[in-house]
Amino acid sequence: MAKPDRKKALRGRAGRMKGGRGSGRAGTGQVRLWGRHAVEAALNNSERVHRKLWATKEGIESLDGELPADFPLEYAEAADLARLVSRDAPHQGLVLECAPLEDIHLDEVLVGEADRPIVVLDQVTDPHNVGAILRSAAAFGAAAIVTQDRHAPPEGGVVGKSASGALETVPWVRVVNLARALEQIAEAGYWRIGMTGACDLTLADALPIGPVALVFGAEGEGMRHNIEGHCDALAKLPISDAIESLNVSNAAAVALYAAATRNTSG
């Protein structure tokens, strides 16, 4: 962000705040993000079109850098900001309304670095889980996450807060047909591994040297049969008998770590 005079940069406008409580959709074509990491990452993302920032004085001071002098900023009390976000959401004094990110197509991702895994989510609908998976994807260098458009949460505040800034850095590809997307991923040379506890092969033994796509199903239901059928291998994490399974976001983090640390030298 640019760094003009702080006093000018932080000048807000008084007035009645508009917008109701929600998951992060702020009306047609708008996204509402909250929390320091999510908001700061969005402010630093040149691909974002920013509409308005509501903030407490403490929230503004927590940002690393200053806003342009003409940035649409409105000061507010913490209780006022709470009315703009999901119930009990930790907004940390910052709520940003902006345009959604431009769509990213799968073929744009498939021409990238082959050593970076792709994460495919089959009907994982919990925005907290998707956000946490985005965060792990950023931490372990994943190329993208891929979801089916109708069975995934919308881009918004809950996902953004859980992703802790990764919503702005990890490509999120939304597709109409997930099975067809897996076919396209295979055609690009990726080995598709479906993660499930109902098999004997461990992920360490299933990981290839080359490009890999890790496929995860929803908690409880797991991957749909058709999606399993579009995987080259099914694998599990070697968890102990003390627990039945891991949360999908935890499983994704462990699997991404395994992919990041595998021996790719052959």
C-alpha positions, 0 to 999 in steps of 0.5 A: 500500500502507498504511504501518504500522510497518516492523518490524511489517510485515516480521515473517515466520514461519520454517518449511519452504517449500512449493511446487514449481518452475514457470512461475507456477501454484502449484496449483489456482486460484493464481498465483505471481509473482516479480520486484520490478516484477511483485510490487509491481504485484500488491501495489498492485492492489486487484483481487488477492487475496494469499495469501502473500509469500516474500521476502529482507530485501533484497527487502522493502527494495526495495519502494516502501512497506510491507506491512500488519502482518498481511500473510502474509509469510515470510522466506527465503534467495534459494536457497530462493526459487529452488525456488519459481520457474522454473529460473534465473528472476530472482526478485529476492528476492520471490515472491508467491502470489495468486489469478488476476485476474477474467475480463474480457469483450470487451464491457467493453473495446469500450465504452472509449476508441476511440483506444486500440488493441486487440492481438489475438494469434493463438496466440502461446504464448510467455509471454515474448512475451506478457509483453513485449507486455503491457508495450508495450501499457501503454507505448503506451496500448493498451486490452487484449490479446485471446487465444484461451484454449486457445492462450495461456500462463496468467497466471503468473510468466513472463508477469508478470516479462516484463510488468514490472507491466503484467499488473496494468494492461492488461486481458487478454481470453481468448476461446473463438473468436478469429474471433468475437471479431474479428467483435465487434470489427468490429461495435464500429467497429474497423478490424482490421489483420493484421500480416504480411510477406507483403503490400505495404501498410505499417502507416503507410498502413493505419492509420485515423483511428478505432479500430484492432485490431492482429492478430499471429500466432505466430512462424514460422506467422503468422496462421491463414488464417481469422484473416487472413480476419477482418481488414479489411487486411493490413499490414507493417512496413517493415523492411530486407532485412538481417533476415527478420522481427522477433520478435512482441513487437518487432513489436507494440511498433513497431506500437503506437508507430505507432498511438500517434503517428498523425495522428487529426485527419483 
